[in-house]
Amino acid sequence: MAEATAIALLVDFAGIARRVEATIGETLLVALKRAGMPLLAVCGGRASCGTCLIGVAPDWIGRLPPQSRVELNLLGAIGEGEEGDRLACQITLGPAHDGLEIHSLD
């Protein structure tokens, strides 16, 4: 039996909830941009601007890989870093992320 190559994300941006299809192995940022979500990414996913900041639902925080030193430093520099705040460019999606719930922070 072949492994699945796609997963579904549950996204709430600006009060509009929708299901977004994503491909395993791509970053969350790529999946959200392809789906037309209003998310900036000034640096193009290089973890140097912080504009792709999203919130992760509490049930999912511990199910994502820990933040890298680069991500932690950038969140600290831009004055963010509440529990559940992440940079979409730094989350590579895998099969375990099917159903991931995220929201915009603005």
C-alpha positions as CSV (number, residue, x, y, z in Angstrom):
1,M,0.0,0.0,0.0
2,A,1.4,3.4,-1.0
3,E,2.0,6.1,1.6
4,A,-0.2,9.2,1.4
5,T,1.5,12.2,-0.1
6,A,-1.1,14.8,0.9
7,I,-2.5,16.0,4.2
8,A,-5.2,18.4,5.2
9,L,-4.6,21.5,7.4
10,L,-7.4,23.3,9.3
11,V,-6.7,27.0,8.9
12,D,-8.5,30.0,10.4
13,F,-7.3,33.3,8.9
14,A,-9.1,36.5,9.8
15,G,-12.1,34.6,11.1
16,I,-12.5,32.5,7.9
17,A,-11.9,28.8,8.6
18,R,-11.1,26.5,5.8
19,R,-9.4,23.2,4.9
20,V,-6.1,23.5,3.0
21,E,-4.5,20.6,1.2
22,A,-0.7,20.3,1.7
23,T,2.0,18.0,0.3
24,I,4.2,16.0,2.7
25,G,7.7,17.4,2.7
26,E,6.8,21.0,1.9
27,T,6.9,23.8,4.4
28,L,3.7,25.1,5.9
29,L,4.4,28.5,4.3
30,V,4.4,27.0,0.8
31,A,1.1,25.2,1.4
32,L,-0.5,28.3,2.8
33,K,0.7,30.6,0.0
34,R,-0.4,28.0,-2.7
35,A,-3.9,28.0,-1.1
36,G,-4.0,31.8,-1.3
37,M,-3.9,32.5,2.4
38,P,-3.1,36.2,3.2
39,L,0.3,35.5,4.8
40,L,3.4,37.6,4.1
41,A,6.8,36.1,3.6
42,V,9.1,39.0,2.9
43,C,12.3,36.9,3.1
44,G,10.9,34.1,1.0
45,G,11.0,31.5,3.7
46,R,14.6,32.1,5.0
47,A,13.6,32.7,8.6
48,S,14.9,36.2,8.6
49,C,11.8,38.5,8.6
50,G,9.2,36.9,10.8
51,T,6.3,37.9,8.6
52,C,5.0,34.4,8.2
53,L,4.2,34.2,11.9
54,I,1.2,31.9,12.7
55,G,-0.4,30.5,15.8
56,V,-0.7,26.8,16.4
57,A,-3.7,25.3,18.2
58,P,-2.8,24.3,21.8
59,D,-3.4,20.6,21.1
60,W,-0.8,20.7,18.3
61,I,2.1,22.6,20.0
62,G,3.8,19.5,21.4
63,R,3.2,17.6,18.2
64,L,5.4,19.8,16.1
65,P,9.2,19.7,16.1
66,P,10.9,22.0,18.5
67,Q,11.8,25.5,17.3
68,S,15.3,25.8,15.9
69,R,17.7,28.3,17.4
70,V,17.3,30.5,14.4
71,E,13.5,30.6,14.8
72,L,13.7,31.2,18.5
73,N,16.2,34.1,18.0
74,L,14.0,35.7,15.3
75,L,10.8,35.4,17.4
76,G,12.7,37.0,20.3
77,A,14.0,39.8,18.1
78,I,10.6,40.7,16.7
79,G,9.0,40.6,20.2
80,E,7.0,37.5,19.6
81,G,7.3,34.0,21.0
82,E,4.1,33.2,22.9
83,E,3.5,29.5,23.3
84,G,2.1,28.4,20.0
85,D,3.7,31.1,17.9
86,R,5.7,29.7,15.0
87,L,7.1,30.7,11.7
88,A,5.3,28.9,8.9
89,C,8.6,28.7,6.8
90,Q,10.2,26.6,9.6
91,I,7.6,23.8,9.8
92,T,8.2,21.0,7.3
93,L,5.0,19.0,7.0
94,G,4.9,15.2,7.5
95,P,2.2,12.6,7.7
96,A,1.8,13.2,11.5
97,H,0.6,16.8,10.7
98,D,-2.6,15.7,9.0
99,G,-5.3,17.8,10.7
100,L,-2.9,20.5,11.9
101,E,-4.9,23.5,13.2
102,I,-3.4,27.0,12.8
103,H,-4.6,30.6,12.8
104,S,-3.4,34.0,11.9
105,L,-2.1,36.3,14.6
106,D,-3.4,39.6,13.2
